[in-house]
Amino acid sequence: MKFAVRKLCLLNRAVRRLTAPRAHLRRLHWTSKPQPYSTFNRLPARPSPLQIANYPHRTFILARLATRLLKIRYLVLGSAVGGGYTAKKTYDEWKEMLPDLTAYKWIIPDFVWKLDENIDFEKFRKIFHGVEFAKLLPDFDKVGESLDHLKSLLTPGESLYNEVKGVSDLLLLLDSTESSAAMKASDTQAFDINGKQHKKVSDKDKAEHLQEELLRTQLKYQRILERLEKENKELRKQVLQRDDKGIHKRKMKKSLIDLYSEVLDILSDYDSNYNTQDHLPRVVVVGDQSAGKTSVLEMIAQARIFPRGSGEMMTRTPVKVTLSEGPHHVAIFKDSSREFDLTKEDDLAALRNEIEIRMRSSVKEGQTVSPETISLSVKGPGLQRMVLVDLPGVISTVTSGMAPGTKDIIFSISKAYMQNPNAIILCIQDGSVDAERSIVTDLVSQMDPQGRRTIFVLTKVDLAEKNLASPSRIQQIVEGKLFPMKALGYFAVVTGRGNTNEGIDAIKDYEGEFFQNSKLLKTGMLKAHQVTTKNLSLAVSDCFWKMVRESVEQQADAFKATRFNLETEWKNNYPQLRELDRNELYEKAKNEILDEVISLSQVTPKHWEEILKRKLWERVSTHVMENIYLPAAQSVNSGTFNTTVDIKLKQWTDKQLPHKAVEVAWETLEDEFARFMSEPKGKDHDNIFDKLKQAVKDESIKRHKWNEQAEDSLRVIQHNALEDRSISDKQQWDAAINFLEETLQSRLRDTDSAIHDMVGPDWQERWFYWKSRSSEQHVHNETKAELERLIKINEEHTAYLANDEVTTVRKNLEAKSVTVDTILIKDTWHQIYRKHFLKKSLNHCNLCRRGFHYYQRHFIDSELDCNNVILFWRIQRMLMITANTLRQQLTNTEVRRLEKNVKEVLEDFAEDRGKKAQLLTGRRVQLAEDLKRVREIQEKLEVFIEALLQEK
């Protein structure tokens, strides 16, 4: 009894402590490691052997009730904690079995999970309310329900989605669906609801069942996504069309991808001396010839825009294609304003023809490919924004019809684009041929050995599945196990049946139908996200913009540093000059050249005539002396002299003289033009223009042609001038004598110089300057002495030696031990007699100075004969009249035609960038050119970065 009362007191005290306030309880110290708990850790106390049943129940109801309640609470708490820990541990095990897909997050875009959040359907309903085509719009409520349904289908466990947040959403959901199905199958195949065990299903059947179920689920999701994308595409097209109607009311704002494409266009022409290379991203499409590069690019652009051939090389130059979204599916070249409607077959054919023409025109003669880039922009609804560059296909052998260095040129072009560390390499391989025959994979491996920016695309998978005896090779290729090339992602696509007339929609339907029925997808060799050009386009676009965001600011900083270096160099070297680039310098030089051409019209008539007369006489004087005057002077009387002169002058005028005069006039115009172009302009003269001015002058003269009728009219004028023999006054007579004397003296000096070269130095030169004669000169000197004796004997000797005279001279020289031949004697005689004749004619001129009186009397009763004076007066008058005629034609016609030619040449040079780069050279020009481009690139990069940040 005492023991029972003591137990009751203790129990009562415990109850009061439990129900009392816990102000003084210690806070439990939690450890970082969870402590497992189970109801089996504390066994219930064994019942006391003492009997307490004979005590009344009413006295201890509260105590018993508290005891029961406390026991139940601990049981519930323990079960909850233990069960939670067990669930967490099981979940951790499942999570560890999931693959790490963080590197493939870019494959599936994020907009799939937030379509209902990003698209405000209520706003669309308000915008299109009351519009005529509102009936064509889908039911926004049903679209929202479809999105919610899609999210519920793709989200079997919200906690799992939140826990594994860094992995690509669509892939995680597909894998988690497969895992859930597998767990469910494993739990239900062995036990039913009552816990009875059934017959166990084989692993193979279970895997096939799960694979089929997964494939059906993926295809179902794919159809839902395609339907939503189609509806979204139509909505965006209508919005863009509505926005396009107001373009004329406001300034058109360029899209983000257009801004980026402009930067790339400028960089493609930029060659800096500071090693600032173009490291901005673009998608470089490389592959073996006929591997399907162009077809993949056309599927991404959703139009068949490139020329096609059967096994021959069609891509001969790099083609940069800028894809952007727009209301209409159109294409336009960078340097053209024509838009090609890609929905019309005629425009598509015209576009393909234009691309082929541009390719062939950019290829130099004797070459097969060219590094020059053709820039093309393609806009359309639903296009992924990116910049792609289609390169010529890599070849292994140079075939007939190709230039010898074609293979090396293609390799150099491909390496030049792929060596950009931010370029995304889209490696295309033909799946219908053996992978070992591919060349491009080795090239890509050299440029990107880690595969951090390479996307591998296997084309013609339909042919590969049909022809390959072992389809597992396709799986090895898309998993990167068949060859050492690494890639960021692997895709398998089908780009048609090989029919060039097949449309894009037909190709897309065929591709979808093929993969839906393909064993490669059903057996798990290919994943759903690895197939179709649609998934490829999304993946490439996401990777492109990711690379752009990571590198564009770094490139902007690099160009900022380059600009600072260039500006510093200009300030140090050219502090007082303006920064004029090549185009600005060309405009300045153009104005100077036109001013100099105008200066030709300011030349005085007297200056023109003096130059023309002097140059014309220099051109015809030899003919007059050798072919007219000297033969006529051998005449025995004046009648024969005049007859000979008239005949020879007539022949000369009919055949040679007019043409010679036109040549002289043309050369005079050229010389005067060159003099104005080359003469310095004082402080304003800039020698940087000298090469350009010389080229303009040469090309203008080359294009200029003299009036063909000028010779005919000039021939009549010259013939009439030479027919006139009437000297009107003594002044003209004296002028003719002076002209004759000047001509004879000039010829005499030339003759003395020729004789001096023939016989060598005289005794003064040999004595004072220590010069000596050669053996040949000694022979000429001895011959000269013998011939001079002959002339002294007969001063009226004719111009020619007789044979006996030649023999006499030779024998006399042989007697002096000088051996000579007949030719040497005659050559020496020609110069000796010429000198004798010129001196004799000069003496005769002095006699004729007083002969004008006898001339007026026709030399009657006079032995004086001055017919040579009359001849030279006729020639002098002809020269004056010819010079006057040519001067009039120059000033009235030819100078203006030359000015017109110069303007045409300047316009042609202005359009030829290569010509300007060739003619305007030097560090100053290149520095100004680099400064202009770097500033332009930096400004456009800043505008692009600002727009990119706003889009974020």
Secondary structure, DSSP 8 states (H G I E B T S, - for coil): -HHHHHHHHHHHHHHHHHHS--TT-------SS-----TTSS------SS--TTS-GGGGHHHHHHHHHHHHHHHHHHHHHHHHHHHHHHHHHHHHHS---GGGGGGS-GGGGGHHHH--HHHHHHHTTT-GGGGGS--HHHHHHHHHHHHHHT-S-HHHHHHS-SS-HHHHHHHHHHHHHHHHHHHHTTB-TT--B-----HHHHHHHHHHHHHHHHHHHHHHHHHHHHHHHHHHHHHHHHHHTTGGGS-----HHHHHHHHHHHHHT---TT--------EEEEEBTTSSHHHHHHHHHTS--S---SSS----S-EEEEEEE-SS-EEEETT----EETTSHHHHHHHHHHHHHHHHHHS-TT-S-----EEEEEEETT---EEEEE---B-SS--TTS-TTHHHHHHHHHHHHHTSTT-EEEEEEETTS-GGG-SHHHHHHHH-TT-SSEEEEEE-HHHHHHH-S-THHHHHHHTT-SSS---SEEEE----SS-TT--HHHHHHHHHHHHHH-HHHHTTSS-GGGBSHHHHHHHHHHHHHHHHHHHHHHHHHHHHHHHHHHHHHHHHH-TTS----HHHHHHHHHHHHHHHHHHGGGS-HHHHHHHHHHHHHHHHHHHIIIIIIHHHHT-SSHHHHHHHHHHHHHHHHHHTHHHHHHHHHHHHHHHHHHHHHHS--GGG--GGGHHHHHHHHHHHHHH----TTHHHHHHHHHHHHHH-----SHHHHHHHHHHHHHHHHHHHHHHHHHHHHHH---HHHHHHS-----HHHHHHHHHHHHHHHHHHH-TT--SS--HHHHHHHHHHHHHTT----HHHHHHHHHHHHHHHHHHHHHHHHHHHTT-HHHHHTTTTT-----HHHHHHHHHHHHHHHHHHHHHHHIIIIIHHHHHHHHHHHHHHHHH-HHHHHHHS-SHHHHHHHHHHHHHHHHHHHHHHHHHHHHH-
